[in-house]
């Protein structure tokens, strides 16, 4: 253990009695060398309570489908004070429809088909991933994926209707089609200048090529493509299989592109996002999935097909999760809805973990250790070994409520001795975070339940006992 630098300052004056005043200042070490000023806490009016031994709040709510029946690739819009949901073909309908008074439900299938008649170029039974948007004249535009007759190609069609429930009347020709290459998963986007686009996934050089996501300008009514498509995103090496299912929103002056990675019938299917200052890119991908089976602790399987819906005040993410595997590519997928908050223009989804690296927090009295194997950011906070040591992390809650805080730690006290930190939220009552004895000092997780107000909060991990290093904190 490295001893702490200590500075003593003494001043004295001899009048008739020698008075000595000694002041001790404990240094705060940030990032292994820089000195930072630790905030001075207010003097307590009474002795502080000991750390609580129970969680700060009730358990976070479990994610549950809002439509438990098969309702894959969900699309939701707000129209006339109600919400309309659309899904991939099922139950003998090309585009099943559901309605609700709010994004979170209760949702009811109407039994109707938004697209009862397919265009002449399309084969029945393979109508996927619908997208519905309002047009300035009060009509509605439906994009859909369908198989082209006599080929193995999948193409995008456009249809219009006077009401959001349909029936939508398709155009006679595909909106976008490429010989020998699938074009799927359309999504409409209207920019701030009124320019209308369609986004889609297009295969690459062959059927098994991962391809990429494209942006294509359309005519003002959205029924015909115009100009040349631009590829705005390609599959990354850290992403499974392929990318698909784009959905674009503009938030905080930037473009946020949601997309899925992997194959839809796999538990590894996940939702990711990328951001850009320009609609055509370049887009910078977030380092971790926004939604994943692992992130949800297997409470939701294969979350994907995501889209954003606004209720006039708040945002919600609509997506599907696998509820039943029927063999091969055959799965049943239910619709989920989760509140979304925007932390500096990036999405935070209720119930899905956001990672906060300890070394990126405000570190007082401790030290950032870098090049540490087996850690998520290749760095940790160590030397948390006395009462002056703490980490402050700014964390974002999309809505007020119970959250799960998962601390990744290594107990390096040695032998069979435990370690402990105290956790506070916004300066509130502390709760003890216990780190079990571990002679091997391996990286492990411990979970604490807390209650967070909506918006930004400060989580403080402070020294309690023993010696534990912190890698990161996940908040879900």
Secondary structure, DSSP 8 states (H G I E B T S, - for coil): -----EEEEEEEEESSSEEEEEEEEE--EETTTEE---------SS-----BSS-SS--------SB-S---S-EEEEETTEEEEE-SSBTTBSSEEEEESSTT---EEEEEETT-S--TTEEEEEEEEEEEEE-TTS-EEEEEEEEETTSS-EEEEEEEESSTT---EE-SS-SB-BTTB-EEEEEEEE-TTS-EEEEEEE--SSTTS--EEEEEEB-TTSSSB-S--EEEEE--TTS-S-EEEEEEEEETTEEEEEEEES-TTSTT-EEEEEEESSTT---EE-SS-SB-TTTTTTSSSS-EEEEEEE-SS-EEEEEEEEEEE-STT-EEEEEEEEEEEEETTEEEETTS-EEEEGGGSEEESSEEEES-TT-SSSEEEE---STT-EEEEEEEESSSEEEEEEEEEEE-S-TT--EEEEEEETT---EEEEE---TT--EEEEEEEEEE-SEEEEEEEEEEES-EEEEEEEE-
